[in-house]
Amino acid sequence: MSWLIAMMGFPVAATIAAGIWLELKPHRLPSPHWLKAGVLANFLVFGAGLAATLILGVQEAMAAELVVGGTTEISLGRGLALIGIGLPTALAAIGAGIALGPVGSAALAVIAEKPEMFGRTLIYMGLAEGIAIYGLVMSILMLGKI
């Protein structure tokens, strides 16, 4: 199982190293073809490691015995379930951030020209922020299931 974690950690380390290299030597950018191939390889290796971890983690979780008592040990399957529960909140927050960027800049532009439109722009900002709240509610509902 540790080789899977190393398989998933390698693309992350390679991406960090490439970012540091590009930060230190911005004038020596590689060709776009090289960048596309590197990003594709990172996604494929990380995706393969994640899929293998999920498959093996499900088998481990299904084979685990039910324990009556107060143990605090978290199995791989339960850990993956907790990560899966956190994903809706994370993805919804990212989506809300993407939505709030253009909405916020447009709201500031409108308020600069017509200050009386402040209330309406708050409503639009709240609608965009509601996306993150929906993700949080879904995570809370799923957390109650485990």
C-alpha positions in Angstrom: 0.0 0.0 0.0 2.9 2.4 0.6 4.0 2.1 -3.0 0.6 3.6 -4.0 1.1 6.6 -1.7 4.6 7.0 -3.2 3.0 6.8 -6.7 0.6 9.6 -5.8 3.3 11.6 -4.1 5.6 11.6 -7.1 3.5 13.8 -9.4 2.9 16.3 -6.5 6.6 16.5 -5.8 7.4 16.9 -9.5 4.8 19.7 -9.9 6.3 21.5 -6.9 9.8 21.1 -8.2 8.8 22.4 -11.7 7.1 25.4 -10.1 10.2 26.2 -8.1 12.4 25.8 -11.2 10.1 28.1 -13.2 10.1 30.6 -10.4 13.8 30.8 -10.2 14.5 30.8 -14.0 11.4 32.4 -15.6 13.4 33.3 -18.7 14.1 29.6 -19.5 10.5 28.4 -20.1 10.2 25.0 -21.7 8.2 24.4 -24.9 4.4 24.2 -24.7 4.6 20.6 -25.9 6.9 19.6 -23.0 4.5 21.3 -20.6 1.5 19.5 -21.9 3.2 16.2 -21.8 4.4 16.8 -18.3 1.0 17.8 -17.0 -0.7 14.9 -18.7 1.9 12.5 -17.2 1.3 14.0 -13.8 -2.5 13.5 -14.1 -2.2 10.0 -15.4 0.2 8.8 -12.6 -1.8 10.6 -9.9 -5.1 9.3 -11.2 -3.8 5.7 -11.5 -2.5 5.9 -7.9 -5.8 7.3 -6.6 -7.9 4.7 -8.4 -5.7 1.9 -7.1 -5.9 3.3 -3.6 -9.7 3.5 -3.8 -10.0 0.0 -5.1 -7.7 -1.5 -2.5 -9.1 0.7 0.3 -12.7 -0.5 -0.5 -11.5 -4.1 -0.2 -9.8 -3.3 3.1 -12.9 -1.5 4.5 -15.2 -4.4 3.4 -13.0 -7.0 5.1 -12.7 -5.1 8.4 -14.5 -6.6 11.3 -17.0 -4.6 13.3 -15.6 -3.6 16.6 -17.9 -2.9 19.6 -16.1 -0.4 21.8 -14.4 2.9 21.7 -11.4 2.4 19.4 -10.2 5.6 17.7 -8.3 3.8 14.9 -9.3 4.9 11.4 -8.9 2.4 8.6 -8.0 3.3 5.1 -11.6 2.8 3.9 -12.9 5.2 6.6 -10.2 7.7 5.8 -11.2 7.6 2.1 -14.8 8.0 3.1 -14.0 11.1 5.1 -12.0 12.5 2.2 -15.0 11.8 -0.1 -17.3 13.6 2.4 -15.0 16.6 2.3 -14.9 16.8 -1.5 -18.3 18.4 -2.0 -17.4 21.3 0.3 -14.0 21.7 -1.3 -15.3 21.6 -4.9 -18.3 23.9 -4.0 -16.0 26.4 -2.4 -13.8 26.4 -5.5 -16.8 26.9 -7.6 -18.1 29.7 -5.4 -14.7 31.4 -5.6 -14.7 31.1 -9.4 -18.2 32.6 -9.5 -17.5 35.4 -7.0 -14.6 36.8 -9.0 -16.5 38.1 -12.0 -19.6 38.9 -9.9 -17.6 40.9 -7.4 -15.8 42.9 -10.0 -19.0 43.6 -11.8 -20.7 44.6 -8.5 -17.9 47.0 -7.7 -18.2 48.6 -11.2 -21.9 49.0 -10.7 -21.6 50.5 -7.2 -19.0 53.0 -8.5 -21.5 54.3 -11.1 -24.7 53.9 -9.1 -24.3 53.6 -5.3 -28.0 52.9 -4.9 -27.5 49.5 -6.5 -25.5 48.2 -3.4 -28.4 46.1 -2.1 -28.9 44.3 -5.4 -25.2 43.5 -5.8 -25.2 42.0 -2.3 -28.0 39.6 -3.4 -25.9 38.5 -6.5 -22.9 37.9 -4.3 -25.0 35.9 -1.9 -26.4 33.8 -4.7 -22.8 33.0 -5.8 -21.8 32.2 -2.2 -24.8 29.9 -1.8 -23.0 27.3 -4.0 -20.4 26.8 -1.2 -23.2 26.5 1.4 -24.9 23.7 -0.6 -21.6 21.8 -0.7 -21.3 22.3 3.1 -24.8 21.0 3.7 -24.1 17.9 1.5 -21.0 17.2 3.5 -22.9 17.5 6.8 -25.6 15.2 5.5 -23.1 12.6 4.3 -21.1 12.8 7.6 -24.3 11.7 9.4 -24.3 8.5 7.4 -21.0 7.1 8.6 
